[in-house]
Amino acid sequence: MIESKVSKRYAKALFSLGQEDGQFMLYGKDLMEFTQFCQDNRDFRQVIANPIFGVEDRKKVLQIILNKSSFSGVVKNFLNLLLDKDRIGAIEVITEYYARLTDGLSNIARAEIITARPLKAKVLGKLEKSLAKLTSKKIESEVKEDKDLIGGIVVKIGDLVLDGSIRAQLGGLKESFKKG
């Protein structure tokens, strides 16, 4: 919980800088690239995030990567600051929260759509259009398949969950029979 609050503060600070200089989208892209690099290179991530190694040694390793990157100077400084403050291990959480801030400013809502079978492009388009009307935001969706879902669909947008699965409908019927 504390880690999450601290991560939000770092994300908000970088986002604020990005708003001031109009580069918040670029900073978000740079953070995403660095986070993806860390996920793809576990050894690198373990070295820079592990306090067993000295700060100077970890900085040298980070500098090698940053020197080869095309990241903005602000993001490079931000990543060095995270290393100095021993927060570089929270880069995924920071990046995720930064993306939420960017989405909010850009009027984008991210929808997680869970289905039993693949959705056809036409159906997905209609669903996204309906969700856009519901939220008054542009929808960016990620479709996942869940073989345990008997049928129907579950949509998650932030804290909003729309459960139109057969499992939920059967659960509702079960409750109705209990009451009736």
Stockholm file with secondary structure:
# STOCKHOLM 1.0

chainA/1-180         MIESKVSKRYAKALFSLGQEDGQFMLYGKDLMEFTQFCQDNRDFRQVIANPIFGVEDRKKVLQIILNKSSFSGVVKNFLNLLLDKDRIGAIEVITEYYARLTDGLSNIARAEIITARPLKAKVLGKLEKSLAKLTSKKIESEVKEDKDLIGGIVVKIGDLVLDGSIRAQLGGLKESFKKG
#=GR chainA/1-180 SS CHHHHHHHHHHHHHHHHHHHHTCHHHHHHHHHHHHHHHHHCHHHHHHHHCTTSCHHHHHHHHHHHHHHSCCCHHHHHHHHHHHHTTCGGGHHHHHHHHHHHHHHHHTEEEEEEEESSCCCHHHHHHHHHHHHHHHTSEEEEEEEECTTCCSSEEEEETTEEEECCHHHHHHHHHHHHHHC
#=GC SS_cons         CHHHHHHHHHHHHHHHHHHHHTCHHHHHHHHHHHHHHHHHCHHHHHHHHCTTSCHHHHHHHHHHHHHHSCCCHHHHHHHHHHHHTTCGGGHHHHHHHHHHHHHHHHTEEEEEEEESSCCCHHHHHHHHHHHHHHHTSEEEEEEEECTTCCSSEEEEETTEEEECCHHHHHHHHHHHHHHC
//
